[in-house]
Amino acid sequence: MSWLTRLGFVAPAASASGDEAALMARVANGDADALALLYRRESGSVYRYALALAGDEATALDAVQEAFAQLLRGPQAYQPGRGSLGAYLAGMARHQLLTQWRDARRHVPLDDSLDTDDTAELMPSSDTRLNQNQQQDGLWAAIRRLSWPQREAIVLVDLQERSYDDAAAIAGVSVDALRTRLHRARQRLADLLAVGERP
């Protein structure tokens, strides 16, 4: 079973074709339709990335909003030759989240509400759904226990299915460093999930 299947992740639809540089030129000239198109194309993947890193909807939404605000304040900073527009926006959201994370000097806390003892009263079909939800919740809880670099590698490559080049650009590391982080993250995640499955 793939990581994506285990997380219940559905890959986003391919973005509309079009030249990102031309779209950004329209945005820079104040074209509201171009901005709306850009937002529809890119906000979903940037939000999912931010949510997986932050573990909190409000924080993820703030990061997405700040990424687009920064893009509007300085559209000329985007350089198409250095990567996709989606990767650029995700990188800005990452910067926002990392700044908040460093300021707080702590990791996102685990959700203690995952433990439930009231499943005995549920019907069999509900038991099955509850079991699947708990497994998915357990996986997300394990992901949130990873260090920031490891969590980011899992999110970028395994959840968002970004190329190694794009993921490395967003994370601000070399492709080799990203591969190392991803390998360690997968090992740590497997260990955390194995501990969670013990009686």
C-alpha positions in Angstrom: 0.0 0.0 0.0 1.4 3.4 -1.0 1.9 6.3 1.5 -0.7 8.2 -0.4 -3.3 5.4 0.0 -2.5 5.0 3.7 -3.0 8.8 4.2 -6.2 8.8 2.2 -4.7 11.5 0.0 -6.2 12.2 -3.4 -3.8 13.7 -5.8 -4.8 17.1 -7.1 -5.9 17.5 -10.7 -3.2 18.6 -13.1 -2.9 22.3 -13.3 -4.3 24.1 -16.3 -1.8 24.4 -19.1 -0.4 27.8 -19.7 2.8 29.7 -19.5 3.5 30.7 -15.8 5.6 33.6 -16.9 2.8 35.0 -19.0 0.3 34.5 -16.2 2.7 36.2 -13.7 3.1 39.1 -16.1 -0.7 39.6 -16.2 -0.8 39.4 -12.4 2.0 42.0 -12.1 -0.1 44.3 -14.4 -3.0 44.1 -12.0 -5.1 41.5 -14.0 -7.7 40.3 -11.4 -8.7 37.4 -13.7 -5.1 36.2 -13.9 -4.8 36.4 -10.1 -8.0 34.3 -9.7 -6.8 31.7 -12.1 -3.4 31.6 -10.3 -5.1 31.2 -7.0 -7.4 28.4 -8.2 -4.5 26.5 -9.8 -2.0 26.7 -6.9 -3.7 27.4 -3.6 -4.9 23.9 -3.0 -1.5 22.2 -3.2 0.1 25.0 -1.2 -2.6 24.7 1.5 -2.2 20.9 1.7 1.5 21.2 2.1 1.2 23.9 4.8 -1.5 21.9 6.6 0.6 18.7 6.7 3.5 20.7 8.1 1.6 22.8 10.6 -1.1 20.3 11.6 -3.5 23.2 12.1 -5.9 24.6 9.6 -5.7 28.3 10.8 -1.9 28.3 10.6 -2.0 26.7 7.2 -4.5 29.2 5.9 -2.3 32.0 7.3 0.7 30.6 5.5 -1.1 30.4 2.2 -2.5 33.9 2.5 1.0 35.2 3.3 2.5 33.3 0.3 0.1 34.9 -2.1 0.4 38.3 -0.4 4.2 38.2 -0.8 3.8 37.2 -4.5 1.5 40.2 -5.1 3.9 42.5 -3.3 6.8 41.4 -5.5 5.8 39.3 -8.5 9.1 40.1 -10.2 10.8 37.9 -7.6 9.4 34.7 -9.2 11.9 33.3 -11.7 10.4 30.6 -13.9 13.8 29.1 -14.7 14.4 28.2 -11.1 11.3 26.1 -10.7 7.5 25.9 -10.9 5.2 28.6 -9.6 3.7 26.1 -7.2 7.1 25.3 -5.8 7.8 29.0 -5.4 4.5 29.6 -3.5 5.1 26.5 -1.3 8.5 27.8 -0.5 7.1 31.1 0.7 4.5 29.3 2.8 7.3 27.1 4.2 9.2 30.2 5.2 6.2 31.6 7.0 5.6 28.3 8.9 9.3 27.9 9.7 9.5 31.4 11.1 6.5 30.7 13.3 7.9 27.3 14.3 11.3 28.9 15.3 9.6 31.7 17.1 7.5 29.2 19.2 10.6 27.0 19.7 8.5 23.9 19.8 7.0 21.3 17.6 3.3 21.0 16.8 1.8 19.2 19.9 0.3 15.8 19.4 -3.5 15.4 19.5 -4.3 13.4 22.6 -7.9 13.0 21.4 -7.0 10.0 19.2 -7.6 7.5 22.1 -11.2 6.4 22.2 -12.7 3.7 24.4 -16.3 4.0 23.3 -16.0 1.9 20.1 -17.8 -1.1 21.7 -21.2 0.5 21.3 -20.8 1.1 17.5 -22.3 -1.0 14.8 -19.9 -3.2 12.7 -19.9 -0.8 9.7 -19.1 2.0 12.0 -16.4 -0.1 13.6 -14.8 -0.5 10.3 -14.9 3.2 9.5 -13.7 4.1 13.0 -10.7 1.7 12.6 -9.8 3.2 9.3 -10.1 6.7 10.7 -8.0 5.8 13.7 -5.3 4.3 11.5 -5.2 7.4 9.4 -5.2 9.6 12.5 -2.4 7.5 14.0 -0.4 8.0 10.8 -0.9 11.8 10.9 0.0 11.8 14.6 3.2 9.9 13.7 4.0 12.3 10.9 3.6 15.2 13.3 6.2 13.6 15.6 8.9 13.7 12.9 11.4 16.5 13.0 10.6 19.5 10.8 13.1 18.5 8.0 11.8 14.9 8.0 8.1 15.9 8.1 8.7 18.3 5.2 10.4 15.6 3.1 7.5 13.2 3.6 5.0 15.9 2.8 6.7 17.1 -0.4 7.7 13.8 -1.9 5.2 11.2 -0.6 2.1 13.3 -0.1 2.4 15.9 -2.8 4.3 13.7 -5.2 6.7 16.6 -6.1 9.8 15.8 -8.0 13.0 15.6 -6.0 14.3 18.8 -7.8 11.1 20.7 -6.8 11.0 19.4 -3.3 14.7 20.2 -2.8 14.1 23.7 -4.1 11.2 24.3 -1.7 13.2 22.9 1.3 16.3 24.9 0.3 18.6 21.9 0.3 20.4 19.8 -2.3 18.6 16.8 -3.9 21.1 14.5 -2.1 20.2 16.1 1.3 16.5 15.8 0.5 16.9 12.1 -0.3 18.7 11.5 3.0 16.0 13.3 4.9 13.3 11.3 3.1 15.1 8.0 3.8 15.4 8.8 7.5 11.9 10.1 7.7 10.5 6.9 6.2 12.5 4.8 8.7 11.4 6.9 11.7 7.8 6.8 10.5 7.9 3.1 10.1 9.3 2.8 13.7 6.7 5.1 15.1 3.9 3.2 13.4 5.3 -0.2 14.6 5.3 1.0 18.2 1.8 2.3 17.8 0.5 -1.1 16.6 1.9 -3.1 19.6 -0.7 -4.3 22.1 
